Structures are given as structure tokens and as C-alpha cells.
Amino acid sequence: MIKLYDYELSGNCYKLRLLMSFLGIDYETVPIDFYPGRQHKSLDFLDINPLGQLPVLEDGALRLRDAQAILAYLANKYDANGHWLPRDPAAFGQVMMWLMFAGGELMASSAARLHDALGYPIDIVTARANAHAAFRILDDHLAERAIAGGVWIVGDAPTIADIACF
């Protein structure tokens, strides 16, 4: 059975739980006391993920970290018809582009949230400015899609890009 090392309030962990729910995948969670316990920085957890980050997914002998990589893995393995991760090269490339955006530029919003909600020490002014810039890019893209009659980030149906960028 799939095992998800999870922090219930993590947006990245939520993305995985959401996709696994859509795909009807049975899984178990291993709760990690991210805050205030900082269990993700413990020696035991660093053996699981040397980056000390959540989420981590185990599927048999395979262990993966990074929410976007895990989304792609789950869609590739468990969605036989390619709905969530299109097989068409152009659509696949666009989905991957937005996955990288979610794991890169959009993470500024997560950093700002960690500061505001949990008191993490970061440069909040820069994090908020970067988050606003990322949201502007995403909002402009979605506006262009809406003008063209689309409602999803890529194509005519939801993909893991939509989950990653939600």
C-alpha cells in the first residue's frame, strides 16, 4: 500500500491526497509533526528525506519526494487513460511547465504563509512580492484561457497542473 508522509496543513501534501482521491488510490498516511515539533528535521525523518521536506511518498520499494514529481508519478502509474497527465507531447510539455511553475515560483506564496501562520523567519517582503508576481502570471494565463473559452490551465479537462497550481 502507498504510504504518504503527511502534514495535514501542508498544501503540497493536500495536492497528493486530492489526486489519490480522484484516482481512487488506497493509501495510508504517516503524520509528521511539522509544527511545532519540526519532526521533518529529525534524524529519523532525514533518513527518509535528506532534504527534510514534506511530502514523501512510498509505493512499494520506491520512495519519492517533491509534490510535483509525486503528482506526475501517480498520474503516470495510476491513470491508465492519461486524463491527469496527457500523453500528447504538446499537452504533456505544457502540464510539465506548469508543474515546474508550481514547484518554483508559486512556492513564494507557501513561504509567506509559513511566515504568517507559523512564524518562520524569512524575508517576508521579498516572499510576498514574489508570490504576487507569480499569481499575476497565473491569473493572466487563466484570463487568456477564459477568453478563449477554457477553464483549465491546459486543455479541456483538469490535469495535475491544475492540482499543482490550485
N, C-alpha and C positions, 0 to 999 in steps of 0.2 A: 504494500500500500504506500502511496505517496505520503511523505512527511513534509510539512511546512513549518519551519522555524519562524514564529509569528509574533508580532506585537500588534494587538488589536487596533490601536490608534494609528498605525502606520498606513499611509496612503499606498505605498508600494506593496505592502502585504495584502491590503484590501484588493488591489488590482488582480492579484493571483487568486484570491478566494472568489472573486467575481467571475473570472474566466472559468475556473474549475466548476463553479456552479452552473454556468451556461453550458458547459460541455458535459455535465453530469458525472464528473470525476469524483470518486470517493477519495478522501484524504484525511489525514489526522494532523492536528496542529500541535506543535510544541511551543507553549507560551514562553516568551523571553521577556524578562523584566527589563525593558529598555530604560524606563524612567519610573521611579528614581533609582532602581537597582543597578543600572548600567551593566546588566548581565552580558550584553553583547560585547563587552570589553574584557570579560573574564577569560582566564587561561583556557578553561574548558570550551568556551564558545570560540575562542581564537583557533582552536584545533579544528573546528568545523568550518569557520570562515576567517582566514588570517587578516582580512580587512576589517573585521569587527563590525560588519554591517548586516542589516536585515533587508530583505528576506533571504532565506536559504531554502532550497527545495531538494529533497532526496527522493529519487524514483528508482528503487532497487539499489544497485551499486553506483548509480550516477548521482553526483552532488553538483548543484548549480547555485551560483549567487548572481545577483543583479536582476531586478524585476523585469527589465525589458528582455534580457536573454531568456528568462524563465517563461515569459509570455510567448516568445517565439517557439521555444521548445514544446510547450504544452499544445499550442495550436498545431504545430507541425506533426506531433505524435498522435494527438487525440482527436483531431478534427479531420476525418478522412476526406471530406468533400472540399476542404480548403476555403471554407467560409471565412474563418477568422484570420487566416494568413494566406492570401491569394497566391496561387501558383503562377499566374500570368506575370512574366518578368517586369513589365512596367508597373503594374499594381503592387507587386512584391517590393520593388525598389522604393516606391512611394511610402508604403507601410513601414519599411525599414528606416527611411529618412525620418518619419515622424516618431518612430520608437527612439531613435538617437536623440531627437529634439527633447522628448520626454525625459530621457535619462541625463541630458546635458542641461540645456538652457532652462527648462521648466523646474529643475531641481532648486533653483534660486528661491522659488516660492516655498518649497519644503524647508529650506534653510531658514527663511524668515519665520515660518510657522514654528519651527523648533525654538527659535529665539523668543517669539512672543508667548508661546504656550508653556514652554519648559525651561526658559531662561538660559538656553545655550549661548555661550559667548561667541558671537560672530560680529562682523561689520554689518550691522542691520541696514544702514543707509545704502550700501552697495547691494546687498541682497535684495532689498525692496526695489531698487532701481532696475536690477537685472530681471527680477520677476515681472515688473511692469513691461519691460521691453519684450520679454518672451510672450507674455499674454497678448501684447499688441500684435505680434507676428501671428499667433494662433487665431486671434479674433479676426484679423484681416483675411486670413485664409478661409475661415469659416464663413465670413461675409461673402467672399467671392464664390464659394461653393453654393451658398444660399441663393445668390443672384442667378447662378447657373441652374438652379433647381435641385441642388444636392443638399443633403442633411448630414452626411458623414464626412469624416476627414478625407477618406479615399474611397472612391467608387460609390456604389448604390446600396451598400449594406454595411453594417458595423464590422470593424476589424479590430485586431489587437491595438492598432494605432489609436482608435477611439478610447479604448480602455486605458491605454498608457497616458493619454493626454487629458483624460477627463478632469 
